[in-house]
Amino acid sequence: MNMEMLEMKKEKKKGRCLAIMVVVAMELLFLFSASSAEPTTSPFRKLLLGDLKESKTKASPSTVSLLREYEHEDGKIIVDNGILQVTISIPDGFVTGINYNGIDNLLATQNEKNNRGYWDVVWEEPGNHDIFDKLATTDFRVIVEDEDQVEVSFTKTWNISHHDSYTVPLHIDKRYILRRGVSGLYAYTIMEREQGWPEVEMYQTRIVFKLRDDLFKFMALSDQRQRVMPAPEDRESGQPLAYPEAVLLTSATNPRLRGEVDDKYQYSCEDKDNRVHGWISNADPSVGFWMITPSNEFRNGGPIKQDLTSHVGPTVLNMFVSTHYAGEDLDTHYSSEEPWKKVFGPVLIYLNSQPNNNSSLWEDAKKQMLTEVQNWPYDFPRSEDFPTSLQRGSITGRLLVVDRYAHYNMTWTKSAYVGLAAPGESGSWQTESKGYQFWTKTDSKGKFLIKNVRVGNYSLYAWVPGVIGDYKFDPLISINPGEEIKLDVIKYHPPRAGPTLWEIGYPDRSAEEFYVPDPYPTLMNRLYTQVRAEKFRQYGLWERYSDLYSTQDLIYTVGLDNYQKDWYFAHNSRNVGNNTYAATTWQIKFDLVHNPDQTGNYTMQLALAAANGAEIQVRFNNGVADQPHFTTGLVGKDNAIARHGIHGLYHLYTIGVPSDLLNNGGNTIFLTQTRTRSPFFGVMYDYIRLEGPPQP
């Protein structure tokens, strides 16, 4: 080919490139002019039309892209990072689809778009009925859109004109983030109310994902709590039990599950342990769908509050606020003059895949959870309401216990819980929902560090396994950005009046050390025949007391009996037939070398791990017909007996016992649970101690 022909070919190629550029420019000009000519009566539509509709080309694994599709004022966005694609409806902000590993949608496609991935709040105005609000939003905007990250916002602005509607009086900002190289979706929500708004109570705040029941059969909550789960239709065809959540699987599609009980409360977990849970599909390769929570700072009720996790649906939950295992004591009440704002999350909806290997998927999910915990607080959310690590503070100190009757010297605490929560009385953290909480545990020398604390005013609280009561540091703690507060040694003087004469149990706010019976063979969840440490999660154990103590209530003899075998874990009423229940009276028998002329009272420390509609009356060497020396009065609504929780809210009673109530020799303490309207009324004891008179 001669040089002249080569030059002619180059010129023709340039001409074609120029022509293509001109056509593209004209198309862009047309798109811009068309969008500017659209009517502007709808602010939402104007926002969408101000953005160019992007190509549907799948994103490269190293970039993140955002595709908008819409018709009229409704539509969807698809966020894609080359690993997964997430579809979110606009403007209401429901997650309607998650495409991963070649599966078009992992979510429950048979459900309506507002019943696949959503946030919700349960609330009421005082005196009215509960309202279930899925927080549908009205506006959409893009916060960040580049090759590393997309963050989108779905908002709803409330005003007084909405007062008669079924919409919770809150400003809502739901945020979703997809990042380069991360196999999951981050989600968080900012909720706010203004002064002068209606008085309300909010019982529940959570995020929910409902998965395809044809894919997801295997659920994992911990290393031990993993199993093949029933299908939704198994519950629908099953036999209802004492309350709607509990069903006997009479005709399960999986024959191995027939005759078992399914109850979502059997899969509850303490918040401190609720870091990762989820489901594994039966596809090949298997897919894991996980809820990862890197921090508990936005959950209510403190580190040992129990709450729901995953359950039949298949459903994946993250409970941020609830009254589960606490009852009305944990209601979140807002007066009309009370402004409030809180950020819930971010949490990570994490996806992974392996060829038919459930174990490796679970291990990988745990590894990802540790990565998220290490990276907390995140530096990538773009809301000014979510502070980074540099915008937070910390506090350090050392906690010791001073109890001269237990130890001659002061003792350093080990594995004590130390936390910052809203200012209040000692122990008030367990019924606190509005603010943030930050907890840690002491090392073997009592040292603690609470880091990444949001700016604000807090009380410092603590409690020590093996020691009764609650500690509160008197001065308020003010956290400022970047500040590290260093406390001197702080000393906890637990409730104590005299030396220990005897004790029943171990003071750890749980009844787990007491005798938990085997369940009825026809009402078992076989998971907990394998995980024996949590056999208290079996259904119907409240009725086992009536079987074991059908004619005579529990009698415990100090020095002879062993509380691990002879002290029943729950003190409730006895079934006497025809759905009728009777009060029960437990006895503690003990010998005492006692000088009636000795001055000074004895003291009984009575610690409850749970209480529900109960009243415990205490008598010393007197018949049940006599007036009680002490009564708790009506106490508790935590429902922990029915919901297979080994504890609910902690209650401690310090009871003075005049010496003339006790004999020199044999004595009996009578504990009567008087409330009998329901088999679920009763208490779980944490610890009982009798102390002698004070000594010099």
VOTORPA-688313 format. One line per field, with one value per residue (C-alpha): residue in three letters; x, y, z. Coordinates in Angstrom, 2 decimals, decimal comma, padded with zeros to 5 digits. Last residue first. Layout:
<rs>
residu <- (ALA ...) $
X <- (X ...) $
Y <- (Y ...) $
Z <- (Z ...) $
</rs>
This chain:
<rs>
residu <- (PRO GLN PRO PRO GLY GLU LEU ARG ILE TYR ASP TYR MET VAL GLY PHE PHE PRO SER ARG THR ARG THR GLN THR LEU PHE ILE THR ASN GLY GLY ASN ASN LEU LEU ASP SER PRO VAL GLY ILE THR TYR LEU HIS TYR LEU GLY HIS ILE GLY HIS ARG ALA ILE ALA ASN ASP LYS GLY VAL LEU GLY THR THR PHE HIS PRO GLN ASP ALA VAL GLY ASN ASN PHE ARG VAL GLN ILE GLU ALA GLY ASN ALA ALA ALA LEU ALA LEU GLN MET THR TYR ASN GLY THR GLN ASP PRO ASN HIS VAL LEU ASP PHE LYS ILE GLN TRP THR THR ALA ALA TYR THR ASN ASN GLY VAL ASN ARG SER ASN HIS ALA PHE TYR TRP ASP LYS GLN TYR ASN ASP LEU GLY VAL THR TYR ILE LEU ASP GLN THR SER TYR LEU ASP SER TYR ARG GLU TRP LEU GLY TYR GLN ARG PHE LYS GLU ALA ARG VAL GLN THR TYR LEU ARG ASN MET LEU THR PRO TYR PRO ASP PRO VAL TYR PHE GLU GLU ALA SER ARG ASP PRO TYR GLY ILE GLU TRP LEU THR PRO GLY ALA ARG PRO PRO HIS TYR LYS ILE VAL ASP LEU LYS ILE GLU GLU GLY PRO ASN ILE SER ILE LEU PRO ASP PHE LYS TYR ASP GLY ILE VAL GLY PRO VAL TRP ALA TYR LEU SER TYR ASN GLY VAL ARG VAL ASN LYS ILE LEU PHE LYS GLY LYS SER ASP THR LYS THR TRP PHE GLN TYR GLY LYS SER GLU THR GLN TRP SER GLY SER GLU GLY PRO ALA ALA LEU GLY VAL TYR ALA SER LYS THR TRP THR MET ASN TYR HIS ALA TYR ARG ASP VAL VAL LEU LEU ARG GLY THR ILE SER GLY ARG GLN LEU SER THR PRO PHE ASP GLU SER ARG PRO PHE ASP TYR PRO TRP ASN GLN VAL GLU THR LEU MET GLN LYS LYS ALA ASP GLU TRP LEU SER SER ASN ASN ASN PRO GLN SER ASN LEU TYR ILE LEU VAL PRO GLY PHE VAL LYS LYS TRP PRO GLU GLU SER SER TYR HIS THR ASP LEU ASP GLU GLY ALA TYR HIS THR SER VAL PHE MET ASN LEU VAL THR PRO GLY VAL HIS SER THR LEU ASP GLN LYS ILE PRO GLY GLY ASN ARG PHE GLU ASN SER PRO THR ILE MET TRP PHE GLY VAL SER PRO ASP ALA ASN SER ILE TRP GLY HIS VAL ARG ASN ASP LYS ASP GLU CYS SER TYR GLN TYR LYS ASP ASP VAL GLU GLY ARG LEU ARG PRO ASN THR ALA SER THR LEU LEU VAL ALA GLU PRO TYR ALA LEU PRO GLN GLY SER GLU ARG ASP GLU PRO ALA PRO MET VAL ARG GLN ARG GLN ASP SER LEU ALA MET PHE LYS PHE LEU ASP ASP ARG LEU LYS PHE VAL ILE ARG THR GLN TYR MET GLU VAL GLU PRO TRP GLY GLN GLU ARG GLU MET ILE THR TYR ALA TYR LEU GLY SER VAL GLY ARG ARG LEU ILE TYR ARG LYS ASP ILE HIS LEU PRO VAL THR TYR SER ASP HIS HIS SER ILE ASN TRP THR LYS THR PHE SER VAL GLU VAL GLN ASP GLU ASP GLU VAL ILE VAL ARG PHE ASP THR THR ALA LEU LYS ASP PHE ILE ASP HIS ASN GLY PRO GLU GLU TRP VAL VAL ASP TRP TYR GLY ARG ASN ASN LYS GLU ASN GLN THR ALA LEU LEU ASN ASP ILE GLY ASN TYR ASN ILE GLY THR VAL PHE GLY ASP PRO ILE SER ILE THR VAL GLN LEU ILE GLY ASN ASP VAL ILE ILE LYS GLY ASP GLU HIS GLU TYR GLU ARG LEU LEU SER VAL THR SER PRO SER ALA LYS THR LYS SER GLU LYS LEU ASP GLY LEU LEU LEU LYS ARG PHE PRO SER THR THR PRO GLU ALA SER SER ALA SER PHE LEU PHE LEU LEU GLU MET ALA VAL VAL VAL MET ILE ALA LEU CYS ARG GLY LYS LYS LYS GLU LYS LYS MET GLU LEU MET GLU MET ASN MET) $
X <- (-017,66 -020,21 -023,56 -026,33 -026,24 -026,88 -029,27 -028,69 -030,95 -029,81 -031,17 -034,71 -037,06 -040,49 -044,11 -047,13 -046,82 -049,29 -051,87 -054,36 -052,54 -050,71 -049,67 -046,10 -045,39 -041,87 -041,90 -038,70 -038,34 -036,20 -034,64 -032,32 -032,40 -035,48 -035,89 -038,58 -037,17 -033,98 -035,75 -035,32 -034,56 -035,20 -032,92 -034,81 -033,04 -034,80 -033,19 -035,22 -035,66 -033,83 -033,68 -035,71 -037,97 -040,65 -043,33 -041,11 -039,49 -042,80 -041,03 -044,06 -042,71 -043,84 -047,10 -046,09 -042,63 -044,00 -042,43 -043,30 -046,34 -049,57 -050,47 -052,44 -049,23 -048,01 -045,20 -041,54 -040,38 -042,71 -041,97 -044,65 -043,60 -045,98 -045,98 -047,30 -043,99 -040,68 -037,13 -033,64 -034,88 -032,51 -033,59 -031,01 -032,24 -030,89 -030,61 -031,29 -029,25 -029,09 -028,53 -030,99 -032,51 -029,03 -029,09 -027,35 -029,43 -030,63 -032,16 -035,32 -036,26 -039,88 -041,69 -045,33 -047,44 -050,63 -053,16 -053,90 -057,09 -057,07 -059,46 -056,89 -054,82 -051,95 -049,50 -048,32 -044,84 -041,43 -038,98 -035,55 -036,47 -034,03 -033,05 -030,48 -028,28 -029,43 -027,90 -029,75 -028,29 -026,66 -029,77 -032,91 -035,12 -038,82 -040,64 -044,39 -046,42 -049,13 -048,12 -044,57 -042,80 -045,79 -046,96 -043,42 -043,33 -046,06 -043,70 -041,33 -043,75 -041,34 -037,62 -035,37 -034,30 -032,32 -029,66 -026,55 -027,89 -027,34 -028,13 -031,53 -031,90 -031,90 -034,49 -037,23 -039,45 -043,16 -043,99 -041,12 -042,26 -039,22 -036,39 -036,24 -034,09 -032,57 -030,77 -027,56 -029,42 -031,52 -029,76 -028,79 -025,27 -025,54 -024,94 -027,59 -028,75 -026,81 -026,10 -024,99 -023,20 -021,77 -023,65 -025,41 -024,34 -025,48 -022,41 -019,74 -018,23 -014,98 -013,59 -009,85 -009,10 -010,79 -009,05 -011,20 -009,91 -011,19 -011,28 -014,73 -016,20 -017,78 -019,32 -019,55 -022,01 -020,67 -021,96 -020,52 -023,33 -023,01 -025,76 -026,62 -025,29 -021,75 -020,75 -021,00 -020,22 -022,42 -021,41 -022,79 -021,25 -023,87 -023,80 -023,63 -022,91 -020,45 -020,64 -018,36 -015,73 -013,96 -014,88 -011,69 -011,69 -009,23 -010,39 -007,14 -008,42 -009,84 -013,02 -015,88 -017,24 -020,43 -021,59 -025,27 -027,06 -030,23 -033,97 -034,29 -033,41 -034,91 -031,69 -029,68 -031,67 -029,48 -028,27 -030,49 -030,39 -028,19 -028,35 -025,85 -022,14 -021,04 -019,02 -019,74 -017,41 -015,21 -012,84 -013,21 -010,28 -010,76 -010,57 -009,10 -010,57 -012,98 -016,67 -017,67 -015,43 -017,10 -015,27 -015,31 -012,80 -013,13 -010,33 -010,61 -010,73 -013,05 -013,29 -014,31 -015,93 -015,44 -012,15 -013,91 -016,47 -019,79 -023,08 -025,47 -023,43 -024,64 -022,03 -021,43 -017,81 -015,74 -017,27 -017,29 -016,41 -013,76 -012,76 -016,42 -016,86 -013,80 -014,97 -018,33 -016,57 -014,76 -018,02 -019,64 -016,65 -017,03 -020,74 -020,12 -017,33 -019,64 -022,53 -020,41 -022,39 -020,09 -019,41 -021,14 -021,28 -023,71 -023,67 -026,48 -024,37 -025,65 -025,30 -027,04 -029,92 -029,23 -031,24 -033,03 -035,37 -037,44 -039,62 -042,38 -045,21 -043,97 -042,14 -042,54 -040,22 -041,61 -038,93 -040,75 -043,75 -042,32 -038,73 -038,06 -039,20 -040,03 -038,33 -035,84 -033,04 -034,17 -032,30 -034,30 -033,85 -036,96 -037,36 -040,21 -039,19 -036,86 -033,82 -032,88 -035,32 -034,26 -032,59 -031,20 -027,78 -025,80 -028,11 -031,83 -032,00 -029,92 -028,06 -024,66 -024,79 -022,02 -020,86 -024,27 -024,07 -027,23 -026,33 -027,54 -025,36 -025,46 -024,77 -023,17 -025,39 -028,63 -029,90 -029,56 -027,89 -029,58 -028,72 -026,96 -024,14 -023,38 -026,08 -023,85 -023,97 -027,61 -028,60 -030,21 -033,65 -034,10 -036,66 -038,68 -039,51 -041,45 -041,37 -042,29 -041,31 -043,59 -042,63 -039,25 -037,51 -040,40 -039,52 -042,84 -044,05 -047,37 -047,87 -045,42 -046,54 -046,82 -045,68 -045,88 -049,67 -049,80 -050,46 -050,14 -051,43 -051,27 -049,44 -050,71 -049,71 -046,44 -045,45 -046,57 -043,88 -041,19 -039,48 -035,78 -032,61 -030,37 -027,72 -027,41 -024,01 -021,56 -024,13 -027,34 -027,40 -030,52 -030,84 -033,83 -033,30 -034,01 -037,72 -038,53 -037,20 -036,08 -037,81 -035,56 -036,52 -035,11 -036,25 -037,88 -040,44 -042,47 -042,84 -045,05 -046,42 -047,26 -047,98 -045,30 -044,46 -040,70 -039,50 -039,07 -036,14 -035,23 -032,02 -031,82 -028,96 -028,22 -025,02 -025,42 -023,10 -020,23 -017,87 -015,43 -016,58 -019,23 -023,03 -024,73 -028,40 -029,88 -033,38 -034,09 -037,34 -038,79 -041,08 -044,73 -045,60 -047,93 -051,41 -052,99 -054,78 -051,64 -050,36 -051,11 -048,71 -045,71 -043,62 -040,82 -040,15 -036,80 -035,08 -031,33 -028,79 -025,11 -023,06 -019,41 -016,04 -016,81 -018,74 -022,22 -022,71 -025,85 -028,37 -031,89 -035,34 -038,52 -041,82 -040,87 -042,67 -041,87 -043,34 -045,74 -047,58 -050,02 -050,92 -054,33 -055,15 -054,97 -051,58 -050,70 -049,32 -046,19 -044,73 -041,90 -040,76 -037,82 -038,10 -036,81 -039,37 -042,84 -043,18 -042,68 -045,54 -044,49 -044,12 -040,62 -039,39 -035,83 -032,87 -033,63 -032,09 -029,78 -026,52 -024,31 -026,29 -029,33 -031,04 -034,59 -037,38 -035,55 -038,26 -037,40 -040,83 -039,81 -038,62 -038,26 -034,84 -033,08 -029,70 -027,17 -024,40 -020,74 -020,19 -020,91 -024,49 -027,18 -030,52 -033,02 -036,75 -039,90 -042,76 -043,51 -044,31 -042,39 -038,96 -035,62 -032,45 -029,15 -026,35 -022,82 -020,04 -016,61 -013,98 -016,22 -017,17 -020,78 -023,32 -024,32 -027,79 -026,58 -027,53 -030,65 -029,47 -030,43 -032,53 -035,49 -035,40 -035,43 -038,17 -040,32 -039,99 -040,69 -043,92 -045,42 -042,24 -043,49 -040,80 -039,11 -035,80 -035,71 -036,26 -033,54 -031,04 -031,95 -031,83 -028,42 -027,17 -028,44 -026,86 -023,52 -023,64 -024,38 -021,53 -019,09 -020,07 -019,50 -016,10 -015,07 -016,23 -014,29 -011,12 -011,34 -011,78 -008,71 -006,59 -007,69 -006,68 -003,24 -002,63 -003,65 -001,11 001,67 001,48 000,00) $
Y <- (-004,16 -006,68 -006,04 -008,58 -011,71 -011,80 -014,10 -014,29 -015,02 -014,87 -014,59 -015,73 -016,16 -014,73 -015,55 -014,98 -017,05 -019,66 -016,86 -015,30 -016,73 -013,94 -014,87 -016,12 -017,01 -017,23 -018,75 -018,62 -021,42 -021,61 -024,32 -023,45 -020,22 -018,86 -015,82 -013,13 -011,60 -010,70 -008,14 -008,92 -005,95 -006,72 -005,51 -006,02 -006,21 -006,30 -007,20 -007,10 -010,26 -013,52 -017,12 -016,21 -018,88 -016,40 -017,59 -017,25 -014,02 -012,16 -008,91 -007,36 -006,98 -006,45 -006,35 -005,80 -006,93 -007,99 -008,06 -009,38 -011,05 -010,96 -014,38 -016,97 -018,27 -019,46 -017,70 -018,68 -015,71 -014,51 -013,06 -012,25 -012,35 -010,68 -011,42 -010,01 -010,96 -010,92 -011,78 -012,18 -011,35 -010,52 -010,95 -009,86 -010,77 -008,83 -009,62 -006,85 -005,60 -006,42 -009,91 -010,84 -013,60 -015,16 -017,15 -020,26 -020,64 -023,68 -023,41 -024,22 -022,27 -022,83 -022,16 -021,11 -021,44 -019,64 -021,63 -021,91 -022,85 -023,89 -026,72 -028,33 -027,39 -025,85 -024,40 -020,77 -019,51 -019,63 -020,32 -022,04 -024,76 -025,06 -028,68 -029,58 -026,52 -025,19 -028,17 -029,31 -030,26 -027,13 -024,99 -027,08 -026,21 -027,07 -026,70 -026,94 -030,00 -031,83 -031,65 -030,45 -032,13 -032,05 -028,57 -027,27 -028,77 -026,37 -023,36 -025,48 -025,29 -024,64 -025,25 -022,20 -023,20 -025,98 -023,38 -025,13 -028,36 -027,27 -030,70 -031,19 -027,50 -027,88 -030,64 -028,13 -030,18 -030,34 -034,05 -035,16 -032,58 -030,54 -031,59 -029,57 -026,47 -026,56 -023,36 -021,92 -020,23 -018,03 -014,89 -011,51 -012,79 -013,23 -016,97 -019,12 -019,65 -018,05 -018,68 -016,82 -014,06 -011,37 -008,11 -005,16 -005,36 -003,62 -003,22 -000,61 000,09 002,01 004,10 004,32 007,70 008,57 009,42 011,21 011,08 013,99 013,93 015,53 016,15 013,67 015,05 012,49 013,37 013,17 010,28 007,12 004,54 000,96 -001,65 -004,48 -007,89 -009,14 -012,36 -010,75 -007,05 -004,12 -000,72 002,69 006,00 008,68 010,55 014,01 014,33 013,76 010,23 007,66 006,03 004,38 002,89 001,64 -000,47 -001,66 -003,98 -005,90 -009,00 -006,80 -004,78 -005,15 -002,58 -000,65 002,42 003,39 005,92 007,80 007,23 003,67 003,38 000,63 -001,31 001,92 002,88 000,59 003,40 006,43 008,49 010,24 008,58 005,76 005,11 001,60 -000,73 -004,46 -006,38 -009,02 -008,94 -006,50 -005,60 -006,50 -004,34 -006,25 -008,47 -009,91 -010,87 -009,08 -006,12 -005,51 -002,83 -003,67 -002,21 -000,41 001,12 003,98 005,04 007,31 008,06 010,78 011,17 013,46 011,80 008,42 009,68 011,23 010,17 013,14 014,95 012,27 011,20 007,62 006,72 006,99 004,03 003,90 001,07 -000,45 -003,18 -004,16 -004,38 -006,59 -008,81 -009,22 -010,14 -012,95 -014,13 -014,20 -016,15 -018,72 -019,07 -019,50 -022,01 -024,13 -024,11 -025,51 -026,38 -024,56 -021,22 -017,84 -014,64 -011,79 -009,16 -006,84 -004,41 -002,17 001,59 001,92 003,74 007,47 009,38 012,71 013,99 017,04 016,83 019,37 017,10 014,38 011,36 007,88 005,04 001,97 -000,08 -000,51 -001,51 -004,96 -006,02 -009,32 -007,75 -004,04 -003,13 -000,68 -001,50 -004,97 -006,18 -008,88 -011,57 -013,54 -016,86 -016,68 -018,71 -016,82 -014,59 -012,38 -011,42 -009,65 -010,04 -007,16 -008,11 -005,19 -002,29 -001,67 000,00 -000,43 002,52 001,92 -001,81 -001,71 -003,77 -005,29 -007,84 -009,32 -012,18 -013,78 -016,75 -018,29 -021,93 -022,86 -024,62 -023,31 -024,56 -021,11 -020,12 -017,80 -015,12 -014,07 -011,72 -009,44 -010,38 -011,49 -008,22 -007,89 -011,05 -013,52 -014,74 -017,85 -019,61 -016,40 -017,19 -020,27 -023,63 -026,78 -030,18 -033,11 -033,15 -031,59 -034,71 -035,24 -032,01 -030,80 -030,38 -031,99 -031,59 -028,77 -027,57 -023,77 -021,03 -017,37 -017,26 -018,09 -021,28 -023,60 -023,44 -026,79 -026,70 -026,12 -022,45 -023,22 -025,78 -023,36 -020,93 -023,60 -025,24 -024,60 -026,63 -025,82 -023,66 -022,58 -023,97 -021,62 -018,83 -017,70 -019,83 -020,66 -023,24 -023,32 -020,35 -020,93 -021,75 -019,51 -016,45 -013,96 -011,36 -008,55 -006,40 -003,25 -002,32 000,21 -000,91 000,44 004,13 006,22 009,56 013,10 015,22 017,64 020,83 020,27 018,44 014,77 013,09 009,71 009,04 005,66 003,34 000,70 -000,77 -003,23 -006,18 -007,80 -004,86 -004,32 -000,78 000,44 000,35 002,65 002,98 005,82 006,25 009,81 010,09 013,16 011,75 011,94 008,32 008,24 006,87 010,23 012,69 014,62 014,89 018,65 018,99 018,35 015,36 015,37 012,03 011,09 008,51 009,02 007,40 006,65 005,32 004,53 004,04 004,84 007,95 008,88 010,36 011,86 011,00 012,17 010,72 012,16 010,79 008,08 004,92 004,40 000,91 002,17 -000,25 001,69 000,57 001,60 004,91 006,01 007,66 008,25 005,07 003,57 000,56 001,64 -000,03 -000,30 -002,30 -005,12 -007,50 -006,39 -002,94 -004,35 -006,81 -010,35 -013,24 -011,99 -012,78 -011,45 -013,24 -011,80 -012,53 -015,27 -015,25 -014,81 -011,87 -009,79 -008,08 -006,83 -004,75 -002,65 -000,13 003,59 005,18 007,50 005,39 001,63 000,18 -002,47 -003,73 -005,28 -007,46 -008,05 -005,65 -002,67 -002,08 000,25 -000,08 002,72 002,39 003,98 006,23 009,77 009,05 005,91 005,49 003,77 005,15 003,29 003,92 002,63 001,34 000,44 -002,31 -005,24 -003,40 -002,31 -004,01 -001,91 -000,49 002,93 005,87 008,01 011,57 013,33 016,53 014,43 012,73 015,96 017,47 014,41 014,79 018,53 017,86 020,83 021,26 020,40 018,93 021,32 021,29 017,51 017,61 020,23 018,12 014,95 016,68 018,19 014,77 013,27 016,09 015,57 011,84 012,45 014,99 012,62 009,82 012,08 013,13 009,50 008,66 011,62 010,70 007,19 008,63 010,85 007,90 005,85 008,66 008,93 005,21 005,48 008,28 006,40 003,37 000,00) $
Z <- (113,92 112,68 111,03 111,72 109,59 105,87 104,02 100,30 097,33 093,70 090,18 090,75 087,82 088,44 087,75 085,55 082,38 083,63 083,59 086,01 089,03 090,86 094,39 094,08 097,70 099,16 102,67 104,73 107,24 110,36 112,52 115,39 117,36 115,69 113,47 113,43 116,63 114,76 112,63 108,90 106,63 102,98 100,19 096,94 093,56 090,18 086,84 083,63 081,58 082,19 081,04 078,00 076,54 075,48 077,90 080,97 079,74 079,56 080,59 082,28 085,80 089,35 091,29 094,88 095,91 099,25 102,70 106,16 104,71 106,70 108,03 106,07 104,46 107,84 109,66 110,17 108,09 105,35 101,90 099,31 095,67 093,23 089,53 086,27 084,66 086,49 085,46 086,95 090,43 093,29 096,92 099,49 102,97 105,91 109,62 112,04 114,93 118,60 119,89 122,63 120,53 120,13 116,93 115,74 112,59 110,74 107,28 105,37 102,23 101,24 097,98 097,94 094,80 093,85 091,83 088,13 086,31 082,67 083,51 085,79 088,86 086,85 089,35 089,32 088,48 090,13 087,29 087,33 089,82 092,72 093,40 090,77 090,30 093,68 095,45 098,55 101,92 103,30 102,87 102,51 099,53 099,49 096,16 096,22 097,11 095,16 091,50 092,02 089,08 086,76 087,77 087,29 083,79 082,68 082,55 080,44 077,52 074,63 074,82 075,12 078,66 076,95 076,16 077,49 076,06 072,45 070,99 072,60 071,92 068,15 068,50 069,26 071,50 072,23 071,97 074,23 076,85 077,74 080,05 083,23 083,91 087,38 088,31 086,83 083,97 086,22 084,99 086,41 087,28 091,05 091,52 093,11 096,70 099,55 103,22 106,34 104,42 106,67 107,24 105,63 101,97 098,82 096,59 097,33 093,90 093,82 091,00 090,39 088,84 085,60 082,34 079,78 076,21 074,11 070,29 070,16 073,64 076,05 079,23 082,05 084,79 088,33 090,51 088,99 089,08 090,23 090,13 092,50 093,39 092,81 091,03 087,60 088,12 087,17 085,87 084,95 083,85 083,32 080,06 078,49 074,78 071,94 070,59 072,16 069,97 072,89 076,24 077,88 081,03 083,64 086,42 086,61 084,80 082,03 082,33 079,89 077,42 076,81 074,88 074,90 072,69 073,52 073,44 074,67 078,36 080,53 081,18 081,48 084,59 086,71 088,93 088,41 085,25 082,72 079,28 078,80 079,25 080,12 082,30 082,44 084,74 083,14 086,12 088,98 091,13 094,77 097,89 100,79 103,48 100,98 101,14 104,32 103,54 100,20 098,17 094,47 092,03 088,71 086,68 084,21 080,60 078,64 074,93 072,48 069,07 066,09 065,12 065,05 062,55 063,53 061,89 061,96 059,29 056,90 054,37 055,50 054,56 057,77 059,56 063,33 063,38 061,10 063,58 064,06 060,28 059,91 062,75 061,00 057,76 059,58 061,10 057,64 056,29 059,06 058,31 054,59 055,30 057,44 054,98 052,14 049,04 046,59 048,32 048,21 050,24 050,87 053,64 054,69 056,68 059,48 059,64 061,97 063,67 063,91 066,51 066,86 069,54 070,46 073,57 074,18 073,06 075,37 073,96 075,44 074,47 076,21 077,97 081,27 079,18 078,57 079,15 077,37 074,08 074,42 071,16 069,66 067,22 066,13 063,05 061,39 058,73 057,73 055,95 056,72 059,72 062,05 062,18 065,16 067,92 071,08 074,43 076,47 077,79 076,35 077,22 076,85 073,46 070,32 068,73 070,36 069,66 067,06 064,05 063,27 060,44 058,92 056,62 053,36 052,41 048,94 048,14 044,81 044,01 045,49 048,87 050,36 053,63 056,13 058,65 061,82 062,77 065,72 068,23 071,09 073,04 072,01 073,84 071,44 070,45 068,33 070,53 070,34 066,70 067,79 066,01 067,89 066,52 065,70 062,05 061,37 060,01 057,58 055,70 054,26 057,83 058,70 062,45 063,10 066,54 066,43 068,82 067,70 068,08 071,81 073,79 070,78 067,22 065,38 062,08 058,54 058,50 060,27 057,68 054,94 056,09 055,61 058,57 059,26 058,69 061,65 063,28 066,90 067,91 066,16 066,30 064,61 061,45 059,39 056,59 054,23 051,91 048,23 047,78 050,76 048,95 051,56 053,73 054,94 057,92 059,56 063,07 065,37 067,94 070,83 070,01 072,29 071,17 072,29 069,23 067,92 069,78 069,76 066,69 065,89 064,15 062,72 060,78 059,09 058,17 055,56 054,13 051,25 050,71 048,92 049,28 046,38 045,62 048,01 048,04 050,54 051,50 053,57 055,01 056,19 058,15 059,88 062,50 063,50 062,62 059,61 060,15 059,36 061,62 062,54 058,99 058,89 061,83 059,62 058,65 056,09 054,43 052,98 050,83 050,53 048,23 048,76 045,85 046,35 044,70 041,04 041,99 043,15 046,60 048,15 045,43 046,15 046,74 048,17 049,53 051,99 053,09 056,76 057,18 059,86 062,17 064,35 067,88 069,18 070,87 074,51 074,21 070,52 069,10 067,60 065,81 063,49 060,29 057,92 054,69 052,51 051,01 052,07 050,52 046,99 047,45 048,25 045,78 044,96 048,47 048,21 046,65 043,22 039,82 041,09 039,08 042,13 043,47 042,49 045,43 044,82 046,28 048,85 049,80 049,57 048,98 046,09 044,41 044,80 045,54 043,43 044,62 042,23 043,55 042,85 039,94 042,18 041,05 042,41 040,63 041,12 040,91 039,60 040,54 039,40 035,75 034,88 036,25 035,80 037,35 037,14 039,63 039,24 041,46 040,12 040,45 039,55 036,33 036,23 033,98 030,98 031,52 030,42 032,59 032,57 032,83 036,05 036,14 035,15 038,53 040,52 038,37 038,97 042,73 042,64 040,72 038,84 036,84 033,33 031,06 028,60 030,48 030,23 026,49 026,02 027,95 026,08 022,68 023,43 024,46 021,23 019,18 020,91 020,28 016,58 016,29 018,01 015,63 012,61 013,92 014,38 010,82 009,37 011,24 009,79 006,24 006,71 007,89 004,88 002,50 004,15 003,64 -000,05 -000,62 001,22 -001,07 000,00) $
</rs>
